[in-house]
Amino acid sequence: MKTFTGHGEQMNVLYFDLECRPGHWIGGDFVSKVITAAAWAWNGDDPALVTHYERTPGEIARMVADKLDEADMVVGHYIRGFDLPLLNGELMRNDDLPLSSVLALDTKLDLMTVHGRSQSQENLASQLGLEEPKVKVTLPEWEAFNGREDGADHKVRERVYGDVIQNRAMREALAEMGWLGAPNVWRPEKTKSGGFYRP
């Protein structure tokens, strides 16, 4: 892992985003999750993407995990809270090896502390006046994609591809304005502090 300088300059930076579907109802509002799509891009490259129309969820997870192993830093929106744990969960579901620790710049969790403002990627991008849009996907479109219906993958491909493009532009704008802190190392080991139980 290279020494961090600024917000990613001179580093092998990987931007990535994952989508998933509910797998099984566990209890209350809790469901298991299965990866359905992923997109990733190195520095200024165009994103690559894959969905469960071409690969199994386990294969998608391994593809992304291998990319993470090549990265000096990964960037995404709420990746330490969602995407990285989701990826590790998919690896576990497929009896694969767990992720290693990774330096992660999270454009939500590493945003300077604010109150009374939405911190969603869509709203932050709009606040910054970015041209890159958040692709809307309706509930019927998600359900058709999750069920792998013929021809129903187009909209979600645009969504996951666009999320990476938008997040990259947003990170650059936030960093230039001084609104992003330093990245943090995400570690797959559980903390020992207890907390709220989820089944």
PyMOL CGO cylinders between C-alpha atoms (Angstrom):
from pymol import cmd
from pymol.cgo import CYLINDER

trace = [
    CYLINDER, 0.00, 0.00, 0.00, 1.54, 3.31, -1.09, 0.3, 1, 1, 1, 1, 1, 1,
    CYLINDER, 1.54, 3.31, -1.09, 1.79, 6.31, 1.22, 0.3, 1, 1, 1, 1, 1, 1,
    CYLINDER, 1.79, 6.31, 1.22, -1.35, 8.41, 1.02, 0.3, 1, 1, 1, 1, 1, 1,
    CYLINDER, -1.35, 8.41, 1.02, -0.89, 11.88, -0.45, 0.3, 1, 1, 1, 1, 1, 1,
    CYLINDER, -0.89, 11.88, -0.45, -3.79, 14.29, -0.84, 0.3, 1, 1, 1, 1, 1, 1,
    CYLINDER, -3.79, 14.29, -0.84, -6.94, 12.51, -2.00, 0.3, 1, 1, 1, 1, 1, 1,
    CYLINDER, -6.94, 12.51, -2.00, -5.58, 9.83, -4.30, 0.3, 1, 1, 1, 1, 1, 1,
    CYLINDER, -5.58, 9.83, -4.30, -2.90, 11.48, -6.46, 0.3, 1, 1, 1, 1, 1, 1,
    CYLINDER, -2.90, 11.48, -6.46, -0.11, 9.14, -7.58, 0.3, 1, 1, 1, 1, 1, 1,
    CYLINDER, -0.11, 9.14, -7.58, -2.01, 6.13, -6.26, 0.3, 1, 1, 1, 1, 1, 1,
    CYLINDER, -2.01, 6.13, -6.26, -3.68, 3.18, -7.95, 0.3, 1, 1, 1, 1, 1, 1,
    CYLINDER, -3.68, 3.18, -7.95, -7.23, 4.23, -7.07, 0.3, 1, 1, 1, 1, 1, 1,
    CYLINDER, -7.23, 4.23, -7.07, -10.24, 1.99, -7.66, 0.3, 1, 1, 1, 1, 1, 1,
    CYLINDER, -10.24, 1.99, -7.66, -13.75, 3.43, -7.72, 0.3, 1, 1, 1, 1, 1, 1,
    CYLINDER, -13.75, 3.43, -7.72, -16.47, 0.80, -7.34, 0.3, 1, 1, 1, 1, 1, 1,
    CYLINDER, -16.47, 0.80, -7.34, -20.16, 0.26, -6.69, 0.3, 1, 1, 1, 1, 1, 1,
    CYLINDER, -20.16, 0.26, -6.69, -22.31, -2.81, -5.99, 0.3, 1, 1, 1, 1, 1, 1,
    CYLINDER, -22.31, -2.81, -5.99, -26.00, -3.60, -6.34, 0.3, 1, 1, 1, 1, 1, 1,
    CYLINDER, -26.00, -3.60, -6.34, -27.85, -6.45, -4.65, 0.3, 1, 1, 1, 1, 1, 1,
    CYLINDER, -27.85, -6.45, -4.65, -31.25, -8.10, -4.25, 0.3, 1, 1, 1, 1, 1, 1,
    CYLINDER, -31.25, -8.10, -4.25, -32.96, -9.57, -1.19, 0.3, 1, 1, 1, 1, 1, 1,
    CYLINDER, -32.96, -9.57, -1.19, -32.13, -13.23, -0.80, 0.3, 1, 1, 1, 1, 1, 1,
    CYLINDER, -32.13, -13.23, -0.80, -34.23, -14.47, 2.10, 0.3, 1, 1, 1, 1, 1, 1,
    CYLINDER, -34.23, -14.47, 2.10, -36.47, -12.91, 4.72, 0.3, 1, 1, 1, 1, 1, 1,
    CYLINDER, -36.47, -12.91, 4.72, -34.75, -13.34, 8.11, 0.3, 1, 1, 1, 1, 1, 1,
    CYLINDER, -34.75, -13.34, 8.11, -37.09, -11.49, 10.45, 0.3, 1, 1, 1, 1, 1, 1,
    CYLINDER, -37.09, -11.49, 10.45, -38.50, -8.02, 10.94, 0.3, 1, 1, 1, 1, 1, 1,
    CYLINDER, -38.50, -8.02, 10.94, -37.09, -5.87, 8.15, 0.3, 1, 1, 1, 1, 1, 1,
    CYLINDER, -37.09, -5.87, 8.15, -33.91, -7.94, 7.85, 0.3, 1, 1, 1, 1, 1, 1,
    CYLINDER, -33.91, -7.94, 7.85, -33.15, -9.91, 4.71, 0.3, 1, 1, 1, 1, 1, 1,
    CYLINDER, -33.15, -9.91, 4.71, -30.10, -11.66, 3.36, 0.3, 1, 1, 1, 1, 1, 1,
    CYLINDER, -30.10, -11.66, 3.36, -28.48, -9.98, 0.36, 0.3, 1, 1, 1, 1, 1, 1,
    CYLINDER, -28.48, -9.98, 0.36, -27.16, -11.36, -2.93, 0.3, 1, 1, 1, 1, 1, 1,
    CYLINDER, -27.16, -11.36, -2.93, -24.92, -9.31, -5.24, 0.3, 1, 1, 1, 1, 1, 1,
    CYLINDER, -24.92, -9.31, -5.24, -26.46, -8.68, -8.67, 0.3, 1, 1, 1, 1, 1, 1,
    CYLINDER, -26.46, -8.68, -8.67, -24.20, -6.08, -10.31, 0.3, 1, 1, 1, 1, 1, 1,
    CYLINDER, -24.20, -6.08, -10.31, -20.86, -4.37, -9.95, 0.3, 1, 1, 1, 1, 1, 1,
    CYLINDER, -20.86, -4.37, -9.95, -18.97, -1.57, -11.69, 0.3, 1, 1, 1, 1, 1, 1,
    CYLINDER, -18.97, -1.57, -11.69, -15.41, -0.41, -11.15, 0.3, 1, 1, 1, 1, 1, 1,
    CYLINDER, -15.41, -0.41, -11.15, -12.95, 2.02, -12.69, 0.3, 1, 1, 1, 1, 1, 1,
    CYLINDER, -12.95, 2.02, -12.69, -9.26, 2.77, -12.21, 0.3, 1, 1, 1, 1, 1, 1,
    CYLINDER, -9.26, 2.77, -12.21, -8.45, 6.46, -11.77, 0.3, 1, 1, 1, 1, 1, 1,
    CYLINDER, -8.45, 6.46, -11.77, -9.72, 8.14, -14.97, 0.3, 1, 1, 1, 1, 1, 1,
    CYLINDER, -9.72, 8.14, -14.97, -10.63, 4.99, -16.94, 0.3, 1, 1, 1, 1, 1, 1,
    CYLINDER, -10.63, 4.99, -16.94, -14.13, 4.16, -18.14, 0.3, 1, 1, 1, 1, 1, 1,
    CYLINDER, -14.13, 4.16, -18.14, -15.92, 1.80, -15.75, 0.3, 1, 1, 1, 1, 1, 1,
    CYLINDER, -15.92, 1.80, -15.75, -16.13, -1.93, -16.39, 0.3, 1, 1, 1, 1, 1, 1,
    CYLINDER, -16.13, -1.93, -16.39, -19.29, -3.67, -15.23, 0.3, 1, 1, 1, 1, 1, 1,
    CYLINDER, -19.29, -3.67, -15.23, -20.82, -7.10, -14.79, 0.3, 1, 1, 1, 1, 1, 1,
    CYLINDER, -20.82, -7.10, -14.79, -24.27, -8.30, -13.73, 0.3, 1, 1, 1, 1, 1, 1,
    CYLINDER, -24.27, -8.30, -13.73, -25.88, -11.56, -12.68, 0.3, 1, 1, 1, 1, 1, 1,
    CYLINDER, -25.88, -11.56, -12.68, -27.05, -11.94, -16.27, 0.3, 1, 1, 1, 1, 1, 1,
    CYLINDER, -27.05, -11.94, -16.27, -23.48, -12.96, -17.21, 0.3, 1, 1, 1, 1, 1, 1,
    CYLINDER, -23.48, -12.96, -17.21, -21.90, -14.20, -13.96, 0.3, 1, 1, 1, 1, 1, 1,
    CYLINDER, -21.90, -14.20, -13.96, -23.00, -15.79, -10.72, 0.3, 1, 1, 1, 1, 1, 1,
    CYLINDER, -23.00, -15.79, -10.72, -23.03, -13.60, -7.60, 0.3, 1, 1, 1, 1, 1, 1,
    CYLINDER, -23.03, -13.60, -7.60, -19.99, -15.48, -6.29, 0.3, 1, 1, 1, 1, 1, 1,
    CYLINDER, -19.99, -15.48, -6.29, -18.09, -14.86, -9.51, 0.3, 1, 1, 1, 1, 1, 1,
    CYLINDER, -18.09, -14.86, -9.51, -18.96, -11.16, -9.39, 0.3, 1, 1, 1, 1, 1, 1,
    CYLINDER, -18.96, -11.16, -9.39, -17.73, -10.98, -5.80, 0.3, 1, 1, 1, 1, 1, 1,
    CYLINDER, -17.73, -10.98, -5.80, -14.44, -12.68, -6.64, 0.3, 1, 1, 1, 1, 1, 1,
    CYLINDER, -14.44, -12.68, -6.64, -13.89, -10.37, -9.64, 0.3, 1, 1, 1, 1, 1, 1,
    CYLINDER, -13.89, -10.37, -9.64, -14.33, -7.27, -7.46, 0.3, 1, 1, 1, 1, 1, 1,
    CYLINDER, -14.33, -7.27, -7.46, -12.27, -8.72, -4.60, 0.3, 1, 1, 1, 1, 1, 1,
    CYLINDER, -12.27, -8.72, -4.60, -9.39, -9.36, -7.00, 0.3, 1, 1, 1, 1, 1, 1,
    CYLINDER, -9.39, -9.36, -7.00, -9.56, -5.73, -8.17, 0.3, 1, 1, 1, 1, 1, 1,
    CYLINDER, -9.56, -5.73, -8.17, -9.47, -4.55, -4.55, 0.3, 1, 1, 1, 1, 1, 1,
    CYLINDER, -9.47, -4.55, -4.55, -6.29, -6.56, -4.02, 0.3, 1, 1, 1, 1, 1, 1,
    CYLINDER, -6.29, -6.56, -4.02, -4.63, -4.54, -6.81, 0.3, 1, 1, 1, 1, 1, 1,
    CYLINDER, -4.63, -4.54, -6.81, -5.72, -1.15, -5.44, 0.3, 1, 1, 1, 1, 1, 1,
    CYLINDER, -5.72, -1.15, -5.44, -3.78, 1.23, -3.21, 0.3, 1, 1, 1, 1, 1, 1,
    CYLINDER, -3.78, 1.23, -3.21, -7.07, 2.88, -2.26, 0.3, 1, 1, 1, 1, 1, 1,
    CYLINDER, -7.07, 2.88, -2.26, -10.75, 2.27, -3.02, 0.3, 1, 1, 1, 1, 1, 1,
    CYLINDER, -10.75, 2.27, -3.02, -13.34, 5.03, -3.30, 0.3, 1, 1, 1, 1, 1, 1,
    CYLINDER, -13.34, 5.03, -3.30, -17.13, 4.95, -3.15, 0.3, 1, 1, 1, 1, 1, 1,
    CYLINDER, -17.13, 4.95, -3.15, -20.19, 6.29, -1.38, 0.3, 1, 1, 1, 1, 1, 1,
    CYLINDER, -20.19, 6.29, -1.38, -20.87, 4.52, 1.94, 0.3, 1, 1, 1, 1, 1, 1,
    CYLINDER, -20.87, 4.52, 1.94, -18.53, 1.70, 0.91, 0.3, 1, 1, 1, 1, 1, 1,
    CYLINDER, -18.53, 1.70, 0.91, -17.28, 1.09, 4.46, 0.3, 1, 1, 1, 1, 1, 1,
    CYLINDER, -17.28, 1.09, 4.46, -20.86, 0.84, 5.68, 0.3, 1, 1, 1, 1, 1, 1,
    CYLINDER, -20.86, 0.84, 5.68, -22.39, -1.12, 2.79, 0.3, 1, 1, 1, 1, 1, 1,
    CYLINDER, -22.39, -1.12, 2.79, -20.36, -2.21, -0.25, 0.3, 1, 1, 1, 1, 1, 1,
    CYLINDER, -20.36, -2.21, -0.25, -17.31, -3.69, 1.50, 0.3, 1, 1, 1, 1, 1, 1,
    CYLINDER, -17.31, -3.69, 1.50, -19.33, -5.64, 4.12, 0.3, 1, 1, 1, 1, 1, 1,
    CYLINDER, -19.33, -5.64, 4.12, -21.74, -6.75, 1.35, 0.3, 1, 1, 1, 1, 1, 1,
    CYLINDER, -21.74, -6.75, 1.35, -18.82, -7.97, -0.74, 0.3, 1, 1, 1, 1, 1, 1,
    CYLINDER, -18.82, -7.97, -0.74, -17.37, -9.86, 2.21, 0.3, 1, 1, 1, 1, 1, 1,
    CYLINDER, -17.37, -9.86, 2.21, -20.77, -11.42, 2.89, 0.3, 1, 1, 1, 1, 1, 1,
    CYLINDER, -20.77, -11.42, 2.89, -21.03, -12.66, -0.69, 0.3, 1, 1, 1, 1, 1, 1,
    CYLINDER, -21.03, -12.66, -0.69, -17.56, -14.17, -0.43, 0.3, 1, 1, 1, 1, 1, 1,
    CYLINDER, -17.56, -14.17, -0.43, -18.61, -15.95, 2.77, 0.3, 1, 1, 1, 1, 1, 1,
    CYLINDER, -18.61, -15.95, 2.77, -21.82, -17.22, 1.14, 0.3, 1, 1, 1, 1, 1, 1,
    CYLINDER, -21.82, -17.22, 1.14, -19.71, -18.80, -1.60, 0.3, 1, 1, 1, 1, 1, 1,
    CYLINDER, -19.71, -18.80, -1.60, -17.08, -20.34, 0.72, 0.3, 1, 1, 1, 1, 1, 1,
    CYLINDER, -17.08, -20.34, 0.72, -14.45, -17.95, -0.66, 0.3, 1, 1, 1, 1, 1, 1,
    CYLINDER, -14.45, -17.95, -0.66, -11.60, -16.21, 1.15, 0.3, 1, 1, 1, 1, 1, 1,
    CYLINDER, -11.60, -16.21, 1.15, -12.42, -13.01, 3.07, 0.3, 1, 1, 1, 1, 1, 1,
    CYLINDER, -12.42, -13.01, 3.07, -11.30, -9.55, 2.01, 0.3, 1, 1, 1, 1, 1, 1,
    CYLINDER, -11.30, -9.55, 2.01, -8.08, -8.12, 3.34, 0.3, 1, 1, 1, 1, 1, 1,
    CYLINDER, -8.08, -8.12, 3.34, -7.89, -4.71, 5.00, 0.3, 1, 1, 1, 1, 1, 1,
    CYLINDER, -7.89, -4.71, 5.00, -8.10, -1.91, 2.46, 0.3, 1, 1, 1, 1, 1, 1,
    CYLINDER, -8.10, -1.91, 2.46, -7.56, 1.86, 2.49, 0.3, 1, 1, 1, 1, 1, 1,
    CYLINDER, -7.56, 1.86, 2.49, -10.99, 3.31, 1.71, 0.3, 1, 1, 1, 1, 1, 1,
    CYLINDER, -10.99, 3.31, 1.71, -12.06, 6.87, 0.98, 0.3, 1, 1, 1, 1, 1, 1,
    CYLINDER, -12.06, 6.87, 0.98, -15.79, 6.98, 1.68, 0.3, 1, 1, 1, 1, 1, 1,
    CYLINDER, -15.79, 6.98, 1.68, -17.50, 10.04, 0.22, 0.3, 1, 1, 1, 1, 1, 1,
    CYLINDER, -17.50, 10.04, 0.22, -20.23, 9.76, 2.86, 0.3, 1, 1, 1, 1, 1, 1,
    CYLINDER, -20.23, 9.76, 2.86, -18.40, 8.65, 6.00, 0.3, 1, 1, 1, 1, 1, 1,
    CYLINDER, -18.40, 8.65, 6.00, -15.31, 10.81, 5.33, 0.3, 1, 1, 1, 1, 1, 1,
    CYLINDER, -15.31, 10.81, 5.33, -17.37, 13.91, 4.52, 0.3, 1, 1, 1, 1, 1, 1,
    CYLINDER, -17.37, 13.91, 4.52, -16.87, 16.76, 6.96, 0.3, 1, 1, 1, 1, 1, 1,
    CYLINDER, -16.87, 16.76, 6.96, -19.45, 16.70, 9.75, 0.3, 1, 1, 1, 1, 1, 1,
    CYLINDER, -19.45, 16.70, 9.75, -22.69, 18.44, 8.77, 0.3, 1, 1, 1, 1, 1, 1,
    CYLINDER, -22.69, 18.44, 8.77, -26.23, 18.55, 10.13, 0.3, 1, 1, 1, 1, 1, 1,
    CYLINDER, -26.23, 18.55, 10.13, -29.48, 19.26, 8.35, 0.3, 1, 1, 1, 1, 1, 1,
    CYLINDER, -29.48, 19.26, 8.35, -28.18, 18.28, 4.91, 0.3, 1, 1, 1, 1, 1, 1,
    CYLINDER, -28.18, 18.28, 4.91, -28.78, 15.09, 2.95, 0.3, 1, 1, 1, 1, 1, 1,
    CYLINDER, -28.78, 15.09, 2.95, -25.61, 13.07, 2.47, 0.3, 1, 1, 1, 1, 1, 1,
    CYLINDER, -25.61, 13.07, 2.47, -26.92, 10.82, -0.29, 0.3, 1, 1, 1, 1, 1, 1,
    CYLINDER, -26.92, 10.82, -0.29, -24.76, 10.69, -3.40, 0.3, 1, 1, 1, 1, 1, 1,
    CYLINDER, -24.76, 10.69, -3.40, -27.63, 11.98, -5.52, 0.3, 1, 1, 1, 1, 1, 1,
    CYLINDER, -27.63, 11.98, -5.52, -28.23, 15.04, -3.35, 0.3, 1, 1, 1, 1, 1, 1,
    CYLINDER, -28.23, 15.04, -3.35, -24.55, 15.82, -2.82, 0.3, 1, 1, 1, 1, 1, 1,
    CYLINDER, -24.55, 15.82, -2.82, -23.96, 15.64, -6.57, 0.3, 1, 1, 1, 1, 1, 1,
    CYLINDER, -23.96, 15.64, -6.57, -26.89, 17.98, -7.15, 0.3, 1, 1, 1, 1, 1, 1,
    CYLINDER, -26.89, 17.98, -7.15, -25.62, 20.38, -4.46, 0.3, 1, 1, 1, 1, 1, 1,
    CYLINDER, -25.62, 20.38, -4.46, -22.27, 20.48, -6.26, 0.3, 1, 1, 1, 1, 1, 1,
    CYLINDER, -22.27, 20.48, -6.26, -23.92, 21.11, -9.62, 0.3, 1, 1, 1, 1, 1, 1,
    CYLINDER, -23.92, 21.11, -9.62, -22.42, 18.02, -11.24, 0.3, 1, 1, 1, 1, 1, 1,
    CYLINDER, -22.42, 18.02, -11.24, -23.50, 17.11, -14.76, 0.3, 1, 1, 1, 1, 1, 1,
    CYLINDER, -23.50, 17.11, -14.76, -23.26, 13.37, -14.09, 0.3, 1, 1, 1, 1, 1, 1,
    CYLINDER, -23.26, 13.37, -14.09, -26.83, 12.18, -13.31, 0.3, 1, 1, 1, 1, 1, 1,
    CYLINDER, -26.83, 12.18, -13.31, -28.13, 9.56, -10.90, 0.3, 1, 1, 1, 1, 1, 1,
    CYLINDER, -28.13, 9.56, -10.90, -29.93, 7.03, -13.08, 0.3, 1, 1, 1, 1, 1, 1,
    CYLINDER, -29.93, 7.03, -13.08, -33.42, 6.37, -11.73, 0.3, 1, 1, 1, 1, 1, 1,
    CYLINDER, -33.42, 6.37, -11.73, -34.64, 2.77, -11.54, 0.3, 1, 1, 1, 1, 1, 1,
    CYLINDER, -34.64, 2.77, -11.54, -38.26, 2.10, -10.59, 0.3, 1, 1, 1, 1, 1, 1,
    CYLINDER, -38.26, 2.10, -10.59, -39.45, -0.71, -8.34, 0.3, 1, 1, 1, 1, 1, 1,
    CYLINDER, -39.45, -0.71, -8.34, -40.86, -2.74, -11.27, 0.3, 1, 1, 1, 1, 1, 1,
    CYLINDER, -40.86, -2.74, -11.27, -37.55, -2.28, -13.13, 0.3, 1, 1, 1, 1, 1, 1,
    CYLINDER, -37.55, -2.28, -13.13, -35.57, -3.49, -10.08, 0.3, 1, 1, 1, 1, 1, 1,
    CYLINDER, -35.57, -3.49, -10.08, -37.86, -6.49, -9.70, 0.3, 1, 1, 1, 1, 1, 1,
    CYLINDER, -37.86, -6.49, -9.70, -37.54, -7.41, -13.36, 0.3, 1, 1, 1, 1, 1, 1,
    CYLINDER, -37.54, -7.41, -13.36, -33.76, -7.10, -13.16, 0.3, 1, 1, 1, 1, 1, 1,
    CYLINDER, -33.76, -7.10, -13.16, -33.58, -9.10, -9.93, 0.3, 1, 1, 1, 1, 1, 1,
    CYLINDER, -33.58, -9.10, -9.93, -35.64, -11.83, -11.58, 0.3, 1, 1, 1, 1, 1, 1,
    CYLINDER, -35.64, -11.83, -11.58, -33.33, -11.79, -14.60, 0.3, 1, 1, 1, 1, 1, 1,
    CYLINDER, -33.33, -11.79, -14.60, -36.19, -11.19, -17.00, 0.3, 1, 1, 1, 1, 1, 1,
    CYLINDER, -36.19, -11.19, -17.00, -35.19, -10.94, -20.65, 0.3, 1, 1, 1, 1, 1, 1,
    CYLINDER, -35.19, -10.94, -20.65, -34.07, -7.43, -21.58, 0.3, 1, 1, 1, 1, 1, 1,
    CYLINDER, -34.07, -7.43, -21.58, -34.54, -6.05, -18.06, 0.3, 1, 1, 1, 1, 1, 1,
    CYLINDER, -34.54, -6.05, -18.06, -30.85, -5.42, -17.35, 0.3, 1, 1, 1, 1, 1, 1,
    CYLINDER, -30.85, -5.42, -17.35, -30.36, -2.26, -19.43, 0.3, 1, 1, 1, 1, 1, 1,
    CYLINDER, -30.36, -2.26, -19.43, -31.49, 0.28, -16.82, 0.3, 1, 1, 1, 1, 1, 1,
    CYLINDER, -31.49, 0.28, -16.82, -29.48, -1.21, -13.96, 0.3, 1, 1, 1, 1, 1, 1,
    CYLINDER, -29.48, -1.21, -13.96, -26.38, -1.36, -16.13, 0.3, 1, 1, 1, 1, 1, 1,
    CYLINDER, -26.38, -1.36, -16.13, -26.77, 2.38, -16.70, 0.3, 1, 1, 1, 1, 1, 1,
    CYLINDER, -26.77, 2.38, -16.70, -27.32, 2.87, -12.94, 0.3, 1, 1, 1, 1, 1, 1,
    CYLINDER, -27.32, 2.87, -12.94, -24.24, 1.04, -11.66, 0.3, 1, 1, 1, 1, 1, 1,
    CYLINDER, -24.24, 1.04, -11.66, -22.04, 2.48, -14.43, 0.3, 1, 1, 1, 1, 1, 1,
    CYLINDER, -22.04, 2.48, -14.43, -23.35, 5.98, -13.72, 0.3, 1, 1, 1, 1, 1, 1,
    CYLINDER, -23.35, 5.98, -13.72, -22.87, 5.66, -9.96, 0.3, 1, 1, 1, 1, 1, 1,
    CYLINDER, -22.87, 5.66, -9.96, -19.14, 5.14, -10.45, 0.3, 1, 1, 1, 1, 1, 1,
    CYLINDER, -19.14, 5.14, -10.45, -18.86, 8.07, -12.88, 0.3, 1, 1, 1, 1, 1, 1,
    CYLINDER, -18.86, 8.07, -12.88, -20.87, 10.35, -10.60, 0.3, 1, 1, 1, 1, 1, 1,
    CYLINDER, -20.87, 10.35, -10.60, -18.97, 9.32, -7.47, 0.3, 1, 1, 1, 1, 1, 1,
    CYLINDER, -18.97, 9.32, -7.47, -15.63, 10.02, -9.10, 0.3, 1, 1, 1, 1, 1, 1,
    CYLINDER, -15.63, 10.02, -9.10, -16.72, 13.52, -10.12, 0.3, 1, 1, 1, 1, 1, 1,
    CYLINDER, -16.72, 13.52, -10.12, -18.20, 14.12, -6.69, 0.3, 1, 1, 1, 1, 1, 1,
    CYLINDER, -18.20, 14.12, -6.69, -15.04, 13.01, -4.87, 0.3, 1, 1, 1, 1, 1, 1,
    CYLINDER, -15.04, 13.01, -4.87, -12.92, 15.34, -6.99, 0.3, 1, 1, 1, 1, 1, 1,
    CYLINDER, -12.92, 15.34, -6.99, -15.27, 18.28, -6.35, 0.3, 1, 1, 1, 1, 1, 1,
    CYLINDER, -15.27, 18.28, -6.35, -15.53, 17.64, -2.59, 0.3, 1, 1, 1, 1, 1, 1,
    CYLINDER, -15.53, 17.64, -2.59, -11.77, 17.23, -2.24, 0.3, 1, 1, 1, 1, 1, 1,
    CYLINDER, -11.77, 17.23, -2.24, -11.10, 20.44, -4.16, 0.3, 1, 1, 1, 1, 1, 1,
    CYLINDER, -11.10, 20.44, -4.16, -13.50, 22.33, -1.88, 0.3, 1, 1, 1, 1, 1, 1,
    CYLINDER, -13.50, 22.33, -1.88, -11.94, 20.86, 1.27, 0.3, 1, 1, 1, 1, 1, 1,
    CYLINDER, -11.94, 20.86, 1.27, -15.03, 18.89, 2.31, 0.3, 1, 1, 1, 1, 1, 1,
    CYLINDER, -15.03, 18.89, 2.31, -13.39, 15.44, 2.46, 0.3, 1, 1, 1, 1, 1, 1,
    CYLINDER, -13.39, 15.44, 2.46, -11.20, 14.13, 5.25, 0.3, 1, 1, 1, 1, 1, 1,
    CYLINDER, -11.20, 14.13, 5.25, -8.51, 11.50, 4.91, 0.3, 1, 1, 1, 1, 1, 1,
    CYLINDER, -8.51, 11.50, 4.91, -9.39, 7.90, 4.02, 0.3, 1, 1, 1, 1, 1, 1,
    CYLINDER, -9.39, 7.90, 4.02, -9.56, 5.20, 6.65, 0.3, 1, 1, 1, 1, 1, 1,
    CYLINDER, -9.56, 5.20, 6.65, -8.49, 1.58, 6.61, 0.3, 1, 1, 1, 1, 1, 1,
    CYLINDER, -8.49, 1.58, 6.61, -11.50, -0.73, 6.47, 0.3, 1, 1, 1, 1, 1, 1,
    CYLINDER, -11.50, -0.73, 6.47, -10.80, -3.93, 8.34, 0.3, 1, 1, 1, 1, 1, 1,
    CYLINDER, -10.80, -3.93, 8.34, -12.96, -7.04, 7.90, 0.3, 1, 1, 1, 1, 1, 1,
    CYLINDER, -12.96, -7.04, 7.90, -12.44, -8.10, 11.51, 0.3, 1, 1, 1, 1, 1, 1,
    CYLINDER, -12.44, -8.10, 11.51, -15.46, -7.53, 13.74, 0.3, 1, 1, 1, 1, 1, 1,
    CYLINDER, -15.46, -7.53, 13.74, -15.18, -5.03, 16.56, 0.3, 1, 1, 1, 1, 1, 1,
    CYLINDER, -15.18, -5.03, 16.56, -15.49, -6.38, 20.09, 0.3, 1, 1, 1, 1, 1, 1,
    CYLINDER, -15.49, -6.38, 20.09, -17.64, -3.56, 21.42, 0.3, 1, 1, 1, 1, 1, 1,
    CYLINDER, -17.64, -3.56, 21.42, -20.97, -5.36, 21.15, 0.3, 1, 1, 1, 1, 1, 1,
    CYLINDER, -20.97, -5.36, 21.15, -23.79, -3.17, 19.91, 0.3, 1, 1, 1, 1, 1, 1,
    CYLINDER, -23.79, -3.17, 19.91, -27.33, -3.73, 18.71, 0.3, 1, 1, 1, 1, 1, 1,
    CYLINDER, -27.33, -3.73, 18.71, -28.13, -7.34, 17.90, 0.3, 1, 1, 1, 1, 1, 1,
    CYLINDER, -28.13, -7.34, 17.90, -29.37, -8.11, 14.40, 0.3, 1, 1, 1, 1, 1, 1,
    CYLINDER, -29.37, -8.11, 14.40, -30.48, -11.65, 13.59, 0.3, 1, 1, 1, 1, 1, 1,
]
cmd.load_cgo(trace, "trace")
